[in-house]
Structures are given as structure tokens and as C-alpha cells.
Amino acid sequence: MEMVIIILAIIAIVVSFVAGKAVQTKTFERNINAAHDSAEGIINEANKKAQNTVKEASLAAQEEAHKYRSDVETELKQRRSEIQKQENRLAQREETLDNKDSAYQKRESSLNRKEQKLNREQQNLSKQQDSVNALIQERQEEIQRVAALSQEEARDLLLQETSEKLASERAKMVKQSYLQAQEEANDNAKNLIVQAIQQSSADVVSETTVSVVALPNEDMKGRIIGREGRNIRTFETLTGIDLIIDDTPEAVVLSGFDPIRREVAKLALEKLIKDGRIHPARIEEMVEKSKKELDQRIQEIGEETLFELGIHSMSPELTKHVGMLNFKIGHGQNLLAHSIEVAKLTGAFAAELGEDVTLAKRAGLLHDIGKSVTNGTEGSSVELGVDLVKKYHESSIVIDAIEAYHAGHEPEFIISELVSVAEKITFSRPGEHSESLESYVHRLDSLEKISDSFEDVEKSYAIQAGREIRVIAKPGMISDTEAIVLARKIKKKIEADMKYPGHIKVTVIREKRSVEYAK
């Protein structure tokens, strides 16, 4: 039984093995078939890709071949074009060479003809020269025979006669040329002066000796006069200017020959009127303040003048003297306006003659600078001007232009001559001179100089149109009694040194002040 079971088990195992083998065989076959199908698919796909690759490679090769063919054709076209251009240039050059060759041939034939003509003319000249030499020889022999002179003696005689004839002709030509040059020079000089005057076009401004100050109301006149006239007396003593209060509505008049003092007085009075507080101490304060402001204004006027004329690099001190000319009078005219006019004329002359225009304007502006020096300095305006410009290291041309006013001084530079010409032109213009005002100012200036010549005098002012000289004495040097003696001395010196109509009142003022500050 067990044996049967074992056999059955073996049989079952064999049957299972056989069945499994059969199943495995079928599975293997199926796998083989599937692999075969897959391989065919891969092969087909590979064939398709290979065909596509072949097609793409073929198209790329065709495109490359087409592109290469296009490039080759383009290059061939360019080369053909270059070759054609070269052929054209060669053809043109060949044509040009042919033309030049033809021209050279024509020129050569022309030169040959001219050479033949010159040869013929030269032969004719040689024959004529021989004939002339023969005639000259015959004439010389005839002259020697007739005059019994040698050849050298005859030649000297002929040269002498010829020289005398030529000298006469030369003298006539020189005289004619001189007259013509002189006439042209006069015309050119007139045109030059006219052009310079037209370019300057300066106005003539006459100076006066009065200034008018407007008042806000009539009551201000009484405040200016002050109690018993103390304000007006203090004002006139400090400024040296007459303060005239009359019936003129809402205005007072400042009278004085010195423009600087008059300007100080005007500024001070305007400040007092604006401030409203008018008393001696306030007047003194405003006068001092106005003097400082005027100094600054003078410097600004000098700088503005230099800027207007295009002059630079002048020392500040000399610039201030230029500004002071605005407050000086010469021949009845403002000296700064006169100097500016001379500077412009000199610059115009220099421009026409090719000289240094800036230096010419500088010399013209400074030609009267000596008149800006403060009164009381010894020496003429020319000497003072020369000393002033030398002090501030001006050029020798400027110094020479100022010295040209000295009698007998010969200018060394052409610019100095131009300054003198410009000065004469400005003096000759109508309305330029005002001798009455000039003499009036000179008389008042002389009156102050006589008073200032005394050692005991600190400052003096000519007021009331020269009818009074007000003298400020040095209080530490004289007493009240000696002030009377000083007034008499000044009076006698005025009578001895001056000629004047009427009377001149001499007023000596002595004031002693003691000032201390409480701290």
C-alpha cells in the first residue's frame, strides 16, 4: 500500500513535471514570438530612422551644395566687377596718356617754333648790336676829333651832364611825393580824429557850487536852524559848507566850492532829516559817518570807472584817487568825466595806430591824477601826479604822459602824444571851459591855503562865497587871547597876498574838549 502510494506519488511528480515542462515550453514560445515581433519592430523603426537620417543628410548636403554654389557665383560676380573696373580705369588712363602725349607733342612743336623765332631774333639783335657799336665808335671818334677830348674825359663830361639833369628831375619827384604824402597825412589825421570823437561821444557836464536837499515839510527848516541858530552854526563849522535856508518851499541849499565837502554835508543833512533828531552832538556824529561813507563811495566810483574803461590791476590807493576826481572841478567841468573822455579818445587813437589800447586808456585816465591830491600839498598838479604814479609803480609811458604838461618837456612815447592831442580836443569843444567858475574856485582855495599855512590852524573853511573864512584853531597850542592875534595875522596875510572885491570876515574858533568814559 505504501508502495502504491509512493508509485502514485512518483507518477504524480512525473506528470506534474511533464505538465510544467509543457507549460514552460509554451511560455518560452510565446516569449520567443514576442521577442521576434519586438525585434522586427525595432528593425522597422531603425530602418525608418535610417531612411529619415539619409533623407536629412541628403537635404543638408543639397543645401550646403546650393549655398556653396551661391557663394562661388557671388564671388565670381565680384571678381568680374573688379576686373571690369580695372579695365575701365586702364582704359581711362590710356586715354589720358594719349591726350597728354598729344599735348606734349603740340607743346614741343610750339617750343620748336619759338626757339627758331628766338634764334632769328637773336641773329637780328646781333646784327643791330654790331651796327650800334659801329655807330658809337664813329661818334666817339668824331667827338674826340672835334672836342680834342679823350674817351675818359668825354665819359666824365657825359656823366656829369646826365647827373645834373637827373638831380633836377629827382628833386621835383621828391617834392611832389612830399606834398602828396603831407596832404594824405592831413586827411588821414582828420579822419582819425573824427572817428575817435564819434567813438567817444562824451557829454560835457558843467559842475556847480550848490546842492539842493529836499525837505519833507516846512517845519523841518526850523529844526535845522535850532535854538538861536546853534544847529546851523554847528553844521557849517563841521562841514565848511554854507547852509542856505530861504523861501524855497520844502528845500534848502548847500553852497560850497569843494565838491567833497558839499557831498559830505549833503549826506549828513539827509541822514539828519531822515532820523529827525537834530542837535549839535547828532550833527557831529552824522558828519563823521558821512565822511566814512563818502570814502567808500569814492573807492567804488574808481573801481566802476576802471571797469568801464577795461583797465585792470591798478592799486587800490590809486583807484581811490581816480574816484576822487569825481569830486574835483577843472575848467568848470567834472575832472573824472573829463579824464574818462580823454581816456576814450586816446584809446580810439591808439586802436587806429596799432598801439596798446589799454595802456593808452590808462595814460589818458591818469593824466590829471595830480589834481586829486588833497589841498595843502606843495607842488604843481603835474609834479604831484608824477610822484603819485611813481609811488604806485606805474609804467614809464604813463609818467611821460603826465610830464607832457611841463613846458619844454618833449614826449618820449607816441601814447604821450596821443594823450596831449586828446586833451587839446576836449579843451577845444564848445562849452568845455568855464573860466569864471574856475577862477572862483581858485580864489577860495587860495584863501584856505593862506589860513592853513599857520601852525596854530587845524583846518579852515571858506564860506559865504568867499566872504568869510572860518578857522578852526588847535586848542592846545593857543589861548583865547592868542586866537585874537591869530585872526589879525590871517587878516594881514590875506590883504597882502590876495586881490578881492569887498571884505572877507576872518572867524577863529577855539574849542577845548575833555572826554572820559565811565566803565
C-alpha positions in Angstrom: 0.0 0.0 0.0 2.7 2.2 0.8 4.4 1.2 -2.3 1.4 2.1 -4.3 1.2 5.4 -2.7 4.9 6.0 -3.5 4.4 5.0 -7.0 1.4 7.2 -7.3 3.4 10.0 -5.8 6.2 9.4 -8.3 3.6 9.2 -11.1 2.1 12.4 -9.9 5.5 14.1 -9.7 6.4 13.0 -13.2 3.0 14.1 -14.5 3.5 17.5 -12.8 7.0 17.8 -14.3 5.7 16.9 -17.7 2.8 19.3 -17.4 5.2 22.0 -16.1 7.6 21.4 -18.9 4.8 21.7 -21.4 3.6 24.9 -19.9 7.2 26.2 -19.8 7.6 25.3 -23.4 4.5 27.2 -24.4 5.7 30.2 -22.4 9.1 30.2 -24.0 7.5 30.0 -27.4 5.3 33.0 -26.6 8.4 34.9 -25.4 10.3 34.0 -28.5 7.4 35.2 -30.6 7.1 38.4 -28.6 10.9 39.0 -28.9 10.7 38.2 -32.6 7.9 40.7 -33.0 9.8 43.3 -30.9 12.9 42.7 -32.9 11.0 43.3 -36.1 9.5 46.5 -34.7 13.0 47.7 -33.7 14.4 46.8 -37.1 11.5 48.6 -38.8 11.9 51.6 -36.6 15.6 51.6 -37.2 15.0 51.4 -40.9 12.6 54.3 -40.7 15.1 56.4 -38.7 17.9 55.4 -41.1 15.8 56.5 -44.0 14.9 59.8 -42.3 18.6 60.3 -41.5 19.6 59.6 -45.0 16.9 62.0 -46.3 18.0 64.7 -43.8 21.7 64.2 -44.7 20.8 64.3 -48.4 18.8 67.6 -47.9 21.6 69.1 -45.8 24.2 68.1 -48.4 22.0 69.7 -51.1 21.5 72.9 -49.1 25.3 73.1 -48.5 26.0 72.5 -52.1 23.5 75.2 -53.1 25.0 77.6 -50.6 28.5 76.9 -51.8 27.4 77.4 -55.4 25.8 80.7 -54.4 28.9 81.9 -52.6 31.0 80.9 -55.6 28.7 82.7 -58.0 28.7 85.8 -55.8 32.5 85.8 -55.6 32.8 85.3 -59.3 30.4 88.3 -59.9 32.5 90.5 -57.5 35.7 89.5 -59.3 34.2 90.1 -62.7 33.1 93.6 -61.4 36.6 94.4 -60.0 38.1 93.2 -63.3 35.7 95.4 -65.2 36.5 98.4 -63.1 40.2 97.9 -63.5 39.7 97.5 -67.2 37.8 100.8 -67.2 40.5 102.6 -65.2 43.1 101.2 -67.5 41.1 102.4 -70.5 40.7 105.9 -68.9 44.4 106.1 -68.0 45.3 105.0 -71.5 43.1 107.7 -72.9 44.6 110.3 -70.5 48.1 109.3 -71.5 47.1 109.6 -75.2 45.8 113.1 -74.5 48.9 114.1 -72.6 51.1 112.7 -75.3 49.2 114.7 -77.9 49.5 117.9 -75.7 53.2 117.3 -75.2 53.7 116.9 -78.9 51.8 120.1 -79.6 53.9 121.9 -76.9 57.1 120.5 -78.3 56.2 121.7 -81.8 55.3 125.1 -80.4 58.6 125.4 -78.4 60.5 124.4 -81.5 58.8 127.2 -83.4 59.5 129.7 -80.6 63.1 128.6 -80.4 63.5 129.1 -84.2 61.9 132.5 -83.8 64.2 133.4 -80.9 67.2 132.3 -82.9 66.2 134.5 -85.8 65.6 137.5 -83.4 68.9 136.9 -81.7 70.7 136.9 -85.0 68.9 140.2 -85.9 69.9 141.7 -82.5 73.5 140.6 -83.0 73.5 142.4 -86.3 71.8 145.5 -84.8 74.3 145.5 -81.9 77.2 145.4 -84.3 75.7 148.3 -86.2 75.1 150.2 -82.9 78.6 149.6 -81.7 80.0 150.8 -85.0 77.9 154.0 -84.8 79.0 154.5 -81.2 82.6 154.1 -82.2 82.3 156.5 -85.0 80.6 159.0 -82.7 83.3 158.7 -80.1 85.9 159.2 -82.7 84.1 162.2 -84.0 83.7 163.7 -80.5 87.4 163.1 -79.8 88.3 164.7 -83.1 86.0 167.7 -82.6 86.5 168.3 -78.8 90.0 167.0 -78.6 88.9 165.0 -75.5 90.0 161.6 -74.6 87.5 158.8 -74.1 87.7 159.0 -70.3 87.3 162.8 -70.3 84.2 162.6 -72.6 82.7 159.9 -70.5 83.1 162.0 -67.3 81.6 165.0 -69.0 78.6 163.0 -70.2 78.0 161.5 -66.8 78.2 164.9 -65.2 75.6 166.4 -67.5 73.3 163.3 -67.1 73.7 163.5 -63.3 72.6 167.2 -63.2 69.6 166.5 -65.3 68.6 163.5 -63.1 69.1 165.5 -59.9 66.7 168.2 -61.1 64.1 165.5 -62.0 64.7 163.7 -58.7 64.1 166.9 -56.7 60.8 167.5 -58.5 59.7 164.0 -57.8 60.7 164.2 -54.1 58.9 167.5 -53.7 55.8 166.1 -55.4 55.9 163.0 -53.3 56.3 165.0 -50.1 53.4 167.3 -50.9 51.2 164.3 -51.7 52.2 162.5 -48.5 51.6 165.6 -46.4 48.1 166.0 -48.0 47.3 162.3 -47.4 48.6 162.6 -43.8 46.4 165.6 -43.1 43.4 163.8 -44.5 44.2 160.7 -42.5 44.7 162.7 -39.3 41.4 164.5 -39.8 39.6 161.2 -40.4 41.3 159.6 -37.4 40.3 162.5 -35.1 36.7 162.5 -36.3 36.4 158.7 -35.9 37.8 158.9 -32.4 35.4 161.8 -31.4 32.5 159.8 -32.8 33.5 156.7 -30.8 33.9 158.6 -27.5 30.7 160.6 -27.7 31.2 162.0 -24.2 28.8 164.6 -22.8 30.1 167.9 -21.3 28.8 168.2 -17.8 29.3 171.5 -16.1 29.7 171.5 -12.3 28.0 173.9 -10.0 28.8 175.0 -6.5 25.4 174.3 -4.9 23.4 171.2 -3.9 19.7 171.2 -3.2 18.3 168.9 -0.4 14.6 168.3 -0.3 12.7 168.5 3.0 9.6 166.6 4.0 7.8 169.7 5.3 8.4 173.4 6.1 8.7 172.7 9.8 12.0 170.9 9.2 13.6 174.2 8.4 13.1 175.4 12.0 14.5 172.2 13.4 17.6 172.5 11.2 18.2 176.1 12.4 17.8 175.1 16.0 17.6 177.2 19.1 19.2 180.6 18.4 20.8 179.1 15.3 23.1 176.7 17.1 22.3 173.7 14.8 23.1 175.6 11.6 26.3 177.1 13.1 27.5 173.7 14.2 26.7 172.2 10.8 28.5 174.9 8.9 31.5 174.7 11.3 31.9 171.0 10.9 31.4 170.8 7.1 32.7 174.1 5.9 29.6 174.5 3.7 27.1 177.3 3.8 23.5 176.1 4.6 21.1 178.5 2.9 17.6 178.4 4.2 15.3 180.8 2.2 11.7 180.9 0.9 12.2 178.0 -1.4 9.4 175.6 -0.5 10.5 172.3 1.1 14.1 172.7 0.2 17.4 174.0 1.5 20.6 174.8 -0.5 24.1 173.8 0.3 26.7 176.1 -1.1 30.5 175.5 -1.3 33.3 175.3 -3.8 34.6 172.0 -2.6 32.5 169.1 -4.0 33.8 166.6 -1.4 32.7 168.8 1.5 29.4 169.6 -0.2 28.8 165.9 -0.7 29.6 165.1 2.9 27.3 167.9 4.0 24.5 166.6 1.7 24.8 163.1 3.0 24.9 164.3 6.7 21.9 166.6 6.2 19.8 163.8 4.5 20.6 161.5 7.4 19.6 164.1 10.0 16.3 164.8 8.2 15.6 161.1 8.0 16.5 160.5 11.6 14.6 163.5 12.9 16.9 164.1 15.8 18.8 167.3 15.0 21.2 168.7 17.7 24.9 169.5 17.7 26.1 166.1 19.0 23.9 164.3 16.5 25.2 166.6 13.7 28.8 165.8 14.6 28.0 162.1 14.6 26.3 162.2 11.2 29.1 164.3 9.6 31.7 161.7 10.7 29.6 158.8 9.5 29.0 160.6 6.1 32.8 161.1 5.7 33.3 157.3 6.1 30.5 156.5 3.6 31.9 159.0 1.1 35.4 157.4 1.3 33.8 154.1 0.5 31.8 155.6 -2.3 34.9 157.2 -3.8 36.6 153.8 -3.9 33.5 152.3 -5.6 33.5 155.2 -8.2 37.1 154.5 -9.0 36.5 150.8 -9.5 33.5 151.4 -11.7 35.5 153.8 -13.8 38.3 151.2 -14.3 35.7 148.5 -15.2 34.0 150.9 -17.7 37.3 151.6 -19.5 38.5 148.0 -19.3 41.6 148.8 -17.1 42.6 146.2 -14.6 45.3 145.6 -11.9 45.5 149.1 -10.5 46.5 149.6 -6.9 43.5 150.3 -4.5 45.1 153.6 -3.4 45.5 154.9 -6.9 42.0 153.7 -7.7 40.7 155.8 -4.8 42.5 158.9 -6.3 40.6 158.1 -9.6 37.3 158.2 -7.7 38.3 161.5 -6.0 38.4 163.1 -9.5 34.6 162.8 -9.5 34.6 165.5 -6.8 37.1 167.8 -8.4 36.5 170.6 -10.8 38.7 171.6 -13.7 37.8 174.5 -16.1 34.2 174.3 -14.8 33.9 170.6 -15.7 33.9 167.4 -13.6 37.5 166.1 -13.7 36.5 162.5 -13.8 34.2 163.0 -16.7 37.0 164.9 -18.5 39.6 162.2 -17.7 37.2 159.5 -19.0 36.7 161.4 -22.2 40.5 161.8 -22.7 41.0 158.1 -22.0 38.4 157.1 -24.6 39.8 159.4 -27.2 43.4 158.2 -26.6 42.2 154.6 -26.8 40.5 155.2 -30.1 43.6 156.9 -31.5 45.8 154.0 -30.2 43.5 151.4 -31.8 43.7 153.2 -35.2 47.5 153.4 -35.0 48.1 149.8 -33.7 49.3 150.8 -30.2 48.4 149.3 -26.9 44.7 150.4 -26.3 44.5 149.5 -22.6 47.8 151.3 -21.8 46.6 154.3 -23.8 43.4 154.5 -21.9 45.3 154.1 -18.6 47.6 157.1 -19.5 44.6 159.2 -20.6 42.7 158.5 -17.4 45.7 159.3 -15.1 46.9 162.4 -17.0 45.2 164.7 -14.4 45.6 162.5 -11.4 47.7 165.1 -9.6 44.6 167.3 -9.2 43.1 164.6 -6.9 45.7 165.1 -4.2 44.3 166.8 -1.1 44.6 170.5 -0.9 47.6 171.8 1.0 50.2 169.6 -0.6 53.0 171.6 -2.1 53.9 171.3 -5.8 52.0 171.7 -9.1 49.4 169.2 -10.3 51.9 167.7 -12.8 54.6 167.2 -10.1 52.1 165.7 -7.7 50.7 163.4 -10.4 54.2 162.2 -11.4 55.1 161.5 -7.7 51.8 159.7 -7.2 52.1 157.3 -10.2 55.7 156.6 -9.4 54.7 155.7 -5.8 52.3 153.1 -7.1 54.8 151.8 -9.8 53.0 152.9 -13.0 54.8 152.4 -16.3 57.2 155.0 -17.8 54.6 155.7 -20.6 52.0 156.9 -18.0 54.7 159.0 -16.3 55.7 160.5 -19.6 52.1 161.3 -20.5 51.7 163.3 -17.2 55.0 165.1 -17.6 54.0 166.2 -21.1 52.2 169.2 -19.4 55.6 170.6 -18.4 56.7 173.5 -20.6 59.5 172.3 -22.8 59.1 168.6 -22.0 59.4 166.5 -25.2 57.2 163.3 -25.0 59.2 160.1 -25.5 56.4 157.9 -26.5 53.6 158.1 -29.1 50.9 157.4 -26.5 52.0 160.6 -24.6 51.5 162.5 -27.9 48.0 160.9 -28.2 47.1 162.0 -24.7 48.1 165.6 -25.5 46.1 165.5 -28.7 43.0 164.1 -26.9 43.4 166.8 -24.2 43.5 169.6 -26.8 40.4 168.2 -28.5 38.4 168.1 -25.2 39.5 171.7 -24.4 38.5 172.9 -27.8 35.0 171.6 -27.6 32.2 174.2 -27.1 31.1 174.5 -23.5 34.2 172.8 -22.2 35.6 175.8 -20.3 34.0 177.9 -17.6 36.7 180.3 -16.6 34.5 182.3 -14.1 33.8 179.2 -12.0 37.5 178.1 -12.3 38.7 181.5 -11.0 36.1 181.5 -8.3 37.2 178.1 -7.0 40.9 179.0 -7.3 40.3 182.2 -5.2 38.5 180.2 -2.4 41.2 177.5 -2.5 43.9 180.2 -2.2 42.0 181.7 0.7 42.0 178.4 2.6 45.7 177.8 1.8 46.7 181.1 3.4 44.9 180.2 6.6 46.2 176.7 6.7 49.8 178.0 6.4 49.8 179.0 10.1 51.0 176.3 12.5 48.2 177.1 15.0 45.5 176.3 12.5 44.0 172.8 12.4 41.6 173.4 9.5 40.0 176.3 7.7 36.8 176.7 5.5 36.0 179.4 3.1 32.2 180.0 3.2 29.7 182.6 2.2 31.1 182.6 -1.4 34.5 183.6 -0.1 33.2 186.5 2.1 34.1 184.6 5.3 37.0 182.3 6.3 36.2 180.2 9.3 39.4 178.9 11.0 39.4 176.0 13.5 42.4 176.6 15.8 44.4 174.0 17.7 43.2 174.5 21.3 46.3 173.0 22.9 48.6 175.5 21.2 46.9 178.8 21.6 44.7 180.5 24.2 41.6 182.6 23.8 43.6 185.8 23.8 46.1 184.4 21.2 43.1 183.4 19.0 42.5 187.2 18.5 46.2 187.6 17.5 45.9 184.7 15.0 42.8 186.3 13.4 44.7 189.5 12.9 47.7 187.7 11.4 45.5 185.8 8.9 43.7 189.1 8.0 47.0 190.8 7.2 48.3 187.9 5.1 45.1 187.8 3.1 45.4 191.6 2.5 49.0 191.2 1.4 48.7 188.1 -0.8 45.2 188.3 -2.4 43.2 190.7 -4.5 39.4 190.5 -3.9 36.3 192.7 -4.1 34.6 193.7 -0.8 35.5 192.4 2.6 36.5 189.0 4.0 35.5 188.1 7.5 38.0 186.0 9.5 36.5 183.9 12.3 38.8 181.9 14.5 37.1 179.2 16.6 38.9 177.6 19.5 37.2 174.7 21.3 38.7 172.6 24.1 37.1 169.2 24.8 37.8 166.8 27.6 36.4 163.3 27.1 36.3 160.4 29.7 34.5 157.1 29.6 32.7 155.7 32.7 33.1 151.9 32.9 
